[in-house]
Amino acid sequence: MRYSRTSTIDISVDNTITIEGCTKFSLQRKLTRGKLWGRAVKPQGRTRGRFDYALKMSLYTDEYNLLFDYLKRVAASAGTFSAAFNLSISLFEPELGTTLWQMIGCSIADDSEKIVEDQLYGSDLGVDIDIDVMEILKDGVSAGLENSPLGQIGAA
């Protein structure tokens, strides 16, 4: 059994609003490691690297307007691209159980809104959004743990 179009998918913003009209949700977690040479010709070791996260969403215009209105309230006078928010998406399939993705420290980096398309009738207008993310957790676990005095989000 795999996740399918019949799966239950819930997207929540700050546990306050639910996004139902999402047509695409893709995320990426990437670790870029460096190499250490010292005085040697061959690499002698690796750095821990740096994590980078990317999130892309496509929403119907109504849902984007819902998100936009929420971010206007959160950002006050700073602008909607300056508003920080958290996103969570849960996938449920009876035989596979639930998978929870949490995106922490999100802010919109880019949006591309379709105002008019070639075919005015029969096509749903939408918005493509690129979101800058500070951390992505899968089932509460981070892909990389950081040693810090305050601990780590997602550490067991």
C-alpha positions in Angstrom: 0.0 0.0 0.0 1.3 3.5 -0.9 0.0 7.0 -0.2 -2.4 7.8 -2.9 -4.9 10.4 -4.0 -7.4 8.8 -1.6 -5.0 9.5 1.3 -6.2 12.1 3.9 -3.9 15.1 3.6 -4.2 18.0 6.1 -2.2 21.3 5.8 -2.3 23.7 8.7 -0.8 27.1 9.2 0.3 27.8 12.8 -2.4 25.4 13.9 -4.8 28.2 13.2 -6.0 27.9 9.6 -6.4 24.8 7.3 -5.4 24.9 3.7 -7.6 22.7 1.6 -7.0 23.8 -2.0 -3.3 22.8 -2.3 -2.4 21.3 -5.7 1.3 20.8 -5.1 3.4 20.5 -1.9 7.1 19.5 -2.3 9.9 19.9 0.1 13.6 19.4 0.0 16.2 18.9 2.8 19.8 19.3 1.6 23.1 18.9 3.5 26.1 20.4 1.7 29.3 19.1 3.2 32.8 20.6 2.8 36.1 18.8 2.7 39.3 19.5 4.8 42.7 19.1 3.3 45.2 20.7 5.7 48.6 20.3 4.1 47.7 17.0 2.4 46.9 16.4 -1.3 44.0 14.2 -0.6 41.0 15.2 1.6 41.6 14.5 5.2 38.1 14.9 6.5 34.7 16.4 6.1 33.0 19.3 7.7 29.6 18.8 9.3 28.1 20.8 6.4 25.2 23.1 6.2 21.5 22.3 5.9 19.3 24.1 3.5 15.6 23.6 3.2 13.2 24.4 0.3 9.4 24.2 0.1 7.2 24.8 -2.9 3.4 25.0 -2.8 0.7 25.6 -5.4 -2.6 26.9 -4.0 -5.9 27.8 -5.6 -6.4 31.6 -5.5 -9.0 31.4 -2.7 -6.7 29.5 -0.4 -3.8 31.8 -1.2 -6.0 34.8 -0.3 -6.9 33.0 3.0 -3.1 32.6 3.7 -2.4 36.2 2.6 -5.1 37.6 4.9 -3.7 35.6 7.8 -0.1 36.8 7.1 -1.4 40.4 6.9 -2.6 40.1 10.5 0.5 38.3 11.7 3.0 40.7 10.0 1.0 43.9 11.0 2.9 46.6 9.1 6.0 44.6 8.2 4.6 43.1 5.0 3.4 39.6 4.3 6.8 38.3 3.1 8.3 39.3 6.5 5.7 37.3 8.5 7.1 34.1 10.1 4.8 31.1 10.4 4.8 27.4 10.8 3.3 24.8 8.4 2.4 21.2 9.1 1.2 18.6 6.7 -0.1 15.2 7.8 -0.6 12.3 5.5 -2.8 9.4 6.6 -3.4 6.1 4.9 -5.2 3.4 6.9 -2.6 0.7 6.2 0.5 3.0 6.5 -0.6 5.1 9.4 0.2 8.9 9.7 3.3 10.8 8.6 3.6 14.3 10.0 5.9 16.9 8.3 6.5 20.2 10.2 8.0 23.2 8.6 9.3 25.7 11.2 10.2 29.3 10.7 8.6 29.7 7.3 8.4 32.9 5.3 7.3 33.5 1.7 10.3 34.1 -0.6 8.5 34.2 -3.9 5.0 34.0 -5.3 3.7 33.8 -8.8 0.0 34.4 -9.2 -2.0 33.6 -12.3 -4.4 36.5 -12.9 -5.7 35.5 -16.3 -4.9 32.4 -18.4 -5.5 31.7 -22.0 -8.6 29.6 -21.3 -10.9 31.7 -19.0 -13.4 28.9 -18.6 -12.7 25.5 -17.2 -9.3 26.4 -15.6 -8.7 27.1 -11.9 -6.4 30.1 -11.3 -3.7 29.5 -8.7 -0.6 30.8 -7.0 2.8 29.1 -7.0 4.8 29.9 -3.8 8.4 29.3 -2.8 8.8 29.3 1.0 12.1 29.9 2.9 12.2 27.4 5.8 14.5 27.3 8.9 13.8 23.6 9.8 11.9 20.6 8.5 10.9 17.8 10.9 9.5 14.4 9.8 7.5 12.7 12.5 9.1 15.1 15.0 12.7 14.3 14.0 15.3 16.6 12.4 17.6 15.4 9.6 20.5 16.9 11.5 21.0 17.5 15.2 22.8 20.6 16.5 24.6 20.7 19.8 23.6 23.9 21.5 23.0 25.0 25.1 19.3 25.3 24.5 18.9 21.8 23.0 17.5 20.8 19.7 14.1 20.8 18.2 13.3 17.2 17.2 15.9 15.6 19.4 14.8 12.4 21.1 
